[in-house]
Each structure stands twice: as C-alpha cells, then as structure tokens.
Amino acid sequence: MGFGKTCLSAAVASLVICETSLLAAGPPLSNSQDLLTLDPSGFARLLKIARPMPVSAEDKARALSSLPEEGEVTNLNTAARRKLAALGEVLRPNDRDGVYEIKVIAVPQAAVALHARAVILISEAALTLLDADELQALIAHEIGHEYVWTEREQAFRLADRNGLKDLELVCDAIAIVTLHELGMDASRLMTGIQKIARFNRQRFGPAINEQDYPTVAQRQAYAGAVTGWISARTTGTR
C-alpha cells in the first residue's frame, strides 16, 4: 500500500512538473495554433497550475489612483446590478473574486477591459447591451489576458500587430476552455463580441486600433476550431 501511494505521488508530481514546464516554455500560450496541439483537459489543468499571482495591494491601489476621478457610474438599476453580481460565477473559480475591482464607466463605446491586472472596466453601454452570460464570457476573456500580459506588452512596444491579434485569439481560447470547464455556454463569447463590434462600428466607424485585433470573422473561425478541438478530444474521436 505504501509503495502504491509513493508511486501515485511521484506520478502526480511528474505530471505537475511536466505541465508547468510546458506552460513556462511559451508556445502553447503565446501562439493560438500551437495551443490546439495540446490536450484540452491538460490545458485546463495548466491554466490552474500556472494561474498568475494577483497584483499586490500597492499595485492595485496604484492602478485605481491612475483612473480619472470622474466618470464612474454608480447609480445602476436592478438588472445591471444582477449582471455584475453574476460575474462572481466566473471570478470565484478563477481566484479573481475580490482581486479585481469592477467599475462601470460612462464612455460612449461598448467596451470591457482589464486595466493593470487589477480593475475590470465595463462601459455603461456594454453593461446595457450584453446579456449576463455574454458579460461573463467576456470577463473570462479578460482573465485570459493575465496569462499573456508580458507578451502583450512586448507586442505593443514592438507595434507587432500580428502578435497582438494572435494573443487576442489565445485569450478567446482561454475563455472558451474556462467556460466549458464551468459548464457555461462558451458560444456566448462570440455573441458578446459580435454585439460590441456591431454597436461600435455602427456608431463610431472603424476603431483607431482596429488593426491590433482579429476581425470578428477570424475570431468566429478560431472559436469554431477551439470548440471542435474540445469536442473531438472529449468524445475520443481525435
């Protein structure tokens, strides 16, 4: 019996070391196509093992102080408050409930963004436009940004538009896997993205940084590939 436990412990330790090393190596998280060569269940475990440490209290305070003093929307109706409360269903399993400060802001565009790994900014337009499950899916995408934060900052510095686009797809994949693991409807990620893109384009035309993001069609195609990857490996048909 003791030998069996020792062997099991060694196997678990080996698996953790192997998966951690694989994630630390870079390609699975920094390249959207390499990611699809992994086993989906293994990738889901990797996300848990290599979950970034939350920012420090000091960094969080610094991030909050960097925001404009005006513009936060606090007078929210019941429907809006319910949508925000539902975000806990995604934040808690990812150890981000209480880590992120969630702020609704008064800007004309529909937008959801992670600021300094500490603050989730949701525009009032996005909060109104999106269903609760679409907002949850977009928050799962923003959580994904933490895993590639350094790579994304480097891509910004180098004006590497292709790199920025691919990292957005990586975050889409992280969101889809996260939602699948939580038993949520991962297709709501794309319906939320489509709603935001349509809303902003109809009102403001092409975005200034549009070239830094994949098109909706590209994101749809990749989301379909990720969903098929999960389904094929889960059913054992691949």
N, C-alpha and C positions, 0 to 999 in steps of 0.2 A: 504493500500500500504506500509506504513511504517513497519507494522508487517511482511509483506511478505519479505521485504528486510532484516529485522533483522533475520528472520528465515533462509533465504538463507545465510547470512553472518555467522551465527552460524554453519550452516551445512558445509560450506566451511572450516571454521576454525577447525571444528571437524575432517574433512577429512584430512587436512594437519597435525594436531596433531597426528592422528591415523597412517598415513603413515610414518611420521617422526619417531614416536616411534617404529614402526615395523622395519624400516631400522636400527635404532640405536640398536635394540635388538640383531642383529648379524646374526642369522642363514640364512635369505634369501640371504645375500651377501657372507657369508663365507662357504656355502655348496651348491654345484651345484644341488643336488636333492631337497633340501628344496626350492630353488628358483623356481622350476617348480610347486610348490603348490600355488604360487601367481597368481593373475590375470595379464596377460601381460600388459594391459593398465595401471593398477595400478603400476606395476613395472616400466614402462616407466616414470610415474609421480614421483615415488620415486627417480629415477636417477636424475631428475631435481631438486627436493626439496633438496636432500642430496648431490648435487654436491660439491666435495671438494673445499675449497678455494684455489686459486693459491698460489704457493710459493711466499715468499716476494722477492723484488728486490735484497736484500742482499743474500738470499739463492740461487737465480738464478745466481747471479754473482759468488758465491762460486762454484756452480756446473760447470759453464763454465770454471772457472780457474782450476778445477781439471782435465780437459781433457788434453791430450797430445798437445803440441804446434804444432806438425806436424801431418799430416795425413788427414786433411780436404781436400775434393775435391771441388774446386770452379769453375773449367773450365768445365761446363756442357753444353751438346748440347741442342738443342731446345726441343727435345722430353722429355728429363729428366726434364727440367725446367717446361714444361707443366704438367708433373705428380706431381711435387712438388706444383705447383700453385693450382692444383685440390684438394689438401688436405684441403684447406680452406673450401670446401663444407662440410667437417666433423668437422673441428675445430671450425668454427664460431658458428654453432648451439649448440655446447657444451661449449661455452665460453672459448675456448682454442686458438683462433686465436690471436697471439701476446703474449700468455702466454708461449708457448713452443718455444724454439729456435730450428730450424731444421738444422741439419748438415749432410752432406753426407761425409762418411769416407772411406778411402782406406784400407779395410781389405779383405782378400780372401773369407771369408764366406759370404753367403747371410744372412742378419740379419736386423731386425728392432727392436729397443728397446727404452724404456723411461728411461732416466738417471736422477735420483734425482728429479723426478716430474717436470723437467724444460727443458730438452733437448731431442728431438727426434733424435736418431742416426739411419741413414739409410746407410747401406753399399752400395758402388757403384755397387756391384754385384746384390744386391736386387733391386736397382733402375732400373737396366737394365733388370732384369729378370721379374719383376712384371708389369702387366698392371696397368693403372691408378686406375681402380676401385678396383683391388686387394690391391693396396697400401693404398687406402682409408679405406678398410675393416680392414687391419692390424693396421692402426692408430686408428681406433675405438676400437680395442682390447687393444692397449696400453693405451688409455684413461681409459679403464676399470680397469687397474692396479691401478689407483689413488684411486679408491673406496676401494681397499683391500690392500693398501700399508702397513699398520701396520701389518695386518695378515700375509702378505707375508714375511715381515722382521722377524717376530717372527718364522715363519716356517723355514726360512733359519737358524736362530740361533739354533733352536732345531734339525736341519737336518731332519725335518719332510717331507719326500719325498711324502707321500700320500697327505699331506696337500698342498704342492706345486702344485702337479698335479691337485688337485681339484680346487685350486684357478685359475689355467690356464683355466679350463673349465668355471668357473664363468665369467672370462674375455671374453671368447668366447661368452657366453650368453649375456653379456652386449653389446658386439659388434653387435651381431645379432639383438637384440632389437633396438639398436641405428640406425642401417642401415635400419631396417624395418620402424621405425618412420620417417626417412628421405626419404622414397620412393626409397631407393637404393637396389641393388641386394645383399642380405645377403649371397647368396651362394658363392660369390667371396671371402669370408673369407677363406673358406676351399680350394678353388683352389689356393689361395696365399700360405697358409700353406703347401699344398702338393708340390707346386713348390719349396719352400725354403727347405723343408725336403729332397726332391729328389736331388736337386742341391748339398746340403752339404754332404749328405751321399755318393753320387757317387764320390765326390772329396776328402773327408776327413775321410770317415768311420763314425762310431758311435761318437757322441759328448761326451765330458768328463762329461757333466751334463745331459746326456740323461735321467737318472733315475729320474730327477726332473720334467720331463714333461710327459704328457699323450702321448700315441702313436697316430699317425695320424688316425689309425682305431678307437681308443677311442674317438678322437675329432670329427671324422665324425659321429659316432653313437650319440654322445651327441648333435651335431649341428642338426642332424635329429630330435632328441627329442625336442629341443628348437623350431625348425621350426614348428613341429606338434603341440606343445603347443600353439604357437601364432595363428596358423591357426584354431585350434579347438575352442579356446576361441573367436576368431574374428567372426567365422561363427556360433557360438552358438551351436555347436554340442557336446560340452562337459560341 
